[in-house]
Amino acid sequence: MLIICILLIAIGVSEIFSTLLLKQIVRKTPEHSGFSNMKFLRSENKDQLSGAYTPTPYSIYWNKKNYTDRSSQHIQTDQHGYRITTHESNLIYEKTILCLGGSTTYSDETSKNPADSWPFKLTTQMRQRTKLKFRVLNAGLNGATSGELLSHYVFHGQHHDSEVIIWEGPGNDITNLKLGDFTYDYEKTRIPVMHRVRPKEKILLSRSRTLQLLYTFWLNNSEPMSYLTDDSSKITYAKLVEILSSEAITPFEKNLDTLVKLASANGSLVFFVDFLNAPRETMEKLYPSNSQEIIKVHNLLNSIFTKIAEKYPKKAFHITLDASKFQTHDFLDNCHLTKHGETIKAGEIAEKIASSFEGY
């Protein structure tokens, strides 16, 4: 009997403590991702977390469809999970451009207003330069590697019947390559962390403040995936430079090759756009010990675009951005651009692609 009383008292104290702490979390950080995710599981009869991403069966995660950013109140994505690229709700179009890339394509680092992204600006640029009614689909995904992007194209992207596919970067493959993962989808190092509701979970969360508190800390992760690391497999930037400089076929190259084959079968032209680093002085400030190696790695990955374009003439093309047009103040960090930088980028890309439609 005494043990039962002690347990009841302990549960009661735990519930009171958890209630008070949860109130403090909400008061001090109302946008706390862990609390928001816990609340979502407790109150909604759905199978995924709130936030900007949703788990998918074959590519770990994708952008949530029809998502609105709570801080800015800007609608971010459409019914496909693509970032908004037009003011019109029913855009009349003749040609479609599908943009695939990482955060430098999705571009919410630049602004929470989709109109500031280069794919949004590309819509206007292409219409002005070609007199054709283009629509641009921004299938950028923060943190994506070539594996996620290829998977998305296979199951979703190719069904938009795009005349043009723009593949920009992404620079995220480097993280997995440095971890020593050379599988095509980086299965050894990329794992999902998004949580789906399990049976009875909603009931338990609705009845226990202690469990709510534990879930709040457990789910306090806005990232949709995580890395599995093995120190014995890690390689240095210098070693990665050596590998990329050799004739070894990397997952990045293999995935690009596969994309071109599929796109060509669908009648789409593929334009590869360089991953653009900030000016050298900025890179040296951000990465004082290994900026040279990082720049070399990106340049070597960009050179794979040339290799693929030469392998598939008239099907794939390499767009090298004119770095001299981008100044230090056009960068927010090592790779993400300001609004002005996004405008320059859209113009550079539109100029190169528009020539393919001369005579239409």
Backbone hydrogen bonds, N-H to C=O, Kabsch-Sander energy under -0.5 kcal/mol:
donor,donor_aa,acceptor,acceptor_aa,energy
5,C,1,M,-2.2
6,I,2,L,-2.4
7,L,3,I,-2.5
8,L,4,I,-2.5
9,I,5,C,-2.5
10,A,6,I,-2.7
11,I,7,L,-2.6
12,G,8,L,-2.5
13,V,9,I,-2.8
14,S,10,A,-2.4
15,E,11,I,-2.5
16,I,12,G,-2.3
17,F,13,V,-2.8
18,S,14,S,-2.5
19,T,15,E,-2.3
20,L,16,I,-2.3
21,L,17,F,-2.4
22,L,18,S,-2.6
23,K,19,T,-1.9
24,Q,20,L,-1.7
25,I,21,L,-2.3
26,V,22,L,-2.3
27,R,23,K,-2.3
28,K,24,Q,-2.6
29,T,25,I,-2.7
32,H,29,T,-2.2
36,S,32,H,-2.4
37,N,33,S,-2.5
38,M,34,G,-2.3
39,K,35,F,-2.8
40,F,36,S,-2.0
41,L,37,N,-2.1
42,R,38,M,-2.2
43,S,39,K,-2.3
44,E,40,F,-2.3
46,K,44,E,-1.4
54,T,62,W,-2.7
56,T,60,I,-1.3
60,I,56,T,-0.6
61,Y,59,S,-2.9
62,W,54,T,-2.2
64,K,52,A,-3.1
66,N,78,D,-2.3
67,Y,64,K,-0.7
69,D,74,H,-2.2
73,Q,69,D,-2.3
76,Q,67,Y,-3.2
77,T,67,Y,-1.4
78,D,82,Y,-2.3
81,G,78,D,-1.4
83,R,138,N,-2.0
84,I,76,Q,-2.3
94,E,133,K,-4.0
95,K,133,K,-1.9
97,I,135,R,-2.4
98,L,164,V,-2.6
99,C,97,I,-0.6
99,C,137,L,-3.2
100,L,98,L,-0.6
100,L,166,I,-3.6
101,G,139,A,-0.8
102,G,168,E,-0.6
105,T,102,G,-1.5
106,Y,102,G,-2.4
107,S,103,S,-2.6
111,S,107,S,-1.2
116,D,113,N,-2.4
117,S,114,P,-1.8
121,K,117,S,-2.0
122,L,118,W,-2.1
123,T,119,P,-1.0
123,T,120,F,-0.7
124,T,120,F,-0.8
125,Q,121,K,-2.2
126,M,122,L,-2.8
127,R,123,T,-1.6
128,Q,124,T,-2.2
129,R,125,Q,-2.1
130,T,126,M,-1.9
131,K,127,R,-1.5
132,L,126,M,-0.5
134,F,132,L,-1.4
135,R,95,K,-2.1
137,L,97,I,-3.3
138,N,83,R,-0.8
138,N,136,V,-0.6
139,A,99,C,-2.2
139,A,137,L,-1.2
141,L,101,G,-2.0
144,A,141,L,-2.2
149,L,145,T,-1.9
150,L,146,S,-2.3
151,S,147,G,-2.2
152,H,148,E,-2.4
153,Y,149,L,-2.2
154,V,150,L,-2.4
155,F,151,S,-2.1
156,H,152,H,-2.6
157,G,152,H,-2.2
158,Q,153,Y,-2.3
159,H,156,H,-1.6
160,H,157,G,-1.6
161,D,158,Q,-1.2
163,E,96,T,-1.2
164,V,96,T,-1.9
165,I,269,L,-2.9
166,I,98,L,-2.8
167,W,165,I,-0.6
167,W,271,F,-2.6
168,E,100,L,-2.8
168,E,166,I,-0.6
169,G,167,W,-0.6
169,G,273,V,-2.1
172,N,144,A,-0.5
174,I,171,G,-1.0
175,T,172,N,-0.8
176,N,172,N,-0.9
177,L,173,D,-2.4
178,K,174,I,-2.7
179,L,175,T,-0.9
180,G,177,L,-1.6
181,D,176,N,-2.3
182,F,180,G,-0.7
186,Y,183,T,-1.1
189,T,186,Y,-1.2
190,R,186,Y,-2.1
191,I,189,T,-0.6
191,I,226,S,-2.5
193,V,224,P,-1.7
194,M,224,P,-0.8
201,E,198,R,-2.0
204,L,200,K,-2.3
205,L,201,E,-2.4
206,S,202,K,-1.7
207,R,203,I,-0.7
207,R,204,L,-0.9
208,S,204,L,-1.0
212,Q,208,S,-1.7
213,L,209,R,-2.3
214,L,210,T,-2.3
215,Y,211,L,-2.7
216,T,212,Q,-2.0
217,F,213,L,-1.8
218,W,214,L,-2.4
219,L,215,Y,-3.0
220,N,217,F,-0.9
221,N,219,L,-2.7
226,S,191,I,-2.8
228,L,189,T,-2.5
229,T,227,Y,-0.6
233,S,230,D,-2.4
234,K,230,D,-0.9
235,I,178,K,-3.0
240,L,236,T,-2.2
241,V,237,Y,-2.5
242,E,238,A,-1.8
243,I,239,K,-2.3
244,L,240,L,-2.8
245,S,241,V,-1.7
246,S,242,E,-0.7
246,S,243,I,-0.9
248,A,243,I,-0.5
250,T,248,A,-0.7
254,K,250,T,-2.4
255,N,251,P,-2.8
256,L,252,F,-2.0
257,D,253,E,-2.4
258,T,254,K,-2.2
259,L,255,N,-2.1
260,V,256,L,-2.3
261,K,257,D,-1.9
262,L,258,T,-2.3
263,A,259,L,-3.2
264,S,260,V,-2.9
265,A,261,K,-1.8
266,N,262,L,-1.2
267,G,264,S,-1.4
268,S,263,A,-2.9
269,L,163,E,-2.7
270,V,315,K,-2.5
271,F,165,I,-3.2
272,F,270,V,-0.5
272,F,317,F,-3.4
273,V,167,W,-2.9
274,D,319,I,-1.8
276,L,274,D,-0.6
277,N,275,F,-0.6
278,A,334,N,-2.2
282,T,279,P,-0.8
283,M,279,P,-2.0
284,E,280,R,-2.4
285,K,281,E,-1.4
286,L,282,T,-2.2
287,Y,283,M,-2.9
290,N,287,Y,-0.6
291,S,287,Y,-1.4
294,I,290,N,-2.2
295,I,291,S,-2.4
296,K,292,Q,-2.2
297,V,293,E,-2.5
298,H,294,I,-2.2
299,N,295,I,-2.5
300,L,296,K,-2.5
301,L,297,V,-2.2
302,N,298,H,-2.5
303,S,299,N,-1.8
304,I,300,L,-0.8
304,I,301,L,-0.7
305,F,301,L,-0.7
305,F,302,N,-1.0
306,T,302,N,-0.9
307,K,303,S,-1.9
308,I,304,I,-2.5
309,A,305,F,-2.5
310,E,306,T,-2.4
311,K,307,K,-1.5
312,Y,308,I,-1.7
315,K,312,Y,-1.7
316,A,312,Y,-2.3
317,F,270,V,-2.4
319,I,272,F,-3.7
319,I,317,F,-0.6
320,T,318,H,-0.7
321,L,319,I,-0.7
323,A,321,L,-1.2
325,K,322,D,-1.9
326,F,323,A,-1.6
327,Q,325,K,-0.6
330,D,327,Q,-2.0
331,F,328,T,-1.6
332,L,336,H,-3.6
333,D,336,H,-1.0
338,T,330,D,-2.4
342,E,338,T,-2.3
343,T,339,K,-1.7
344,I,340,H,-1.9
345,K,341,G,-2.3
346,A,342,E,-2.4
347,G,343,T,-2.0
348,E,344,I,-2.4
349,I,345,K,-2.4
350,A,346,A,-2.6
351,E,347,G,-2.2
352,K,348,E,-1.5
353,I,349,I,-2.3
354,A,350,A,-2.7
355,S,351,E,-0.8
356,S,353,I,-1.9
357,F,354,A,-2.0
358,E,355,S,-1.1
360,Y,357,F,-1.8
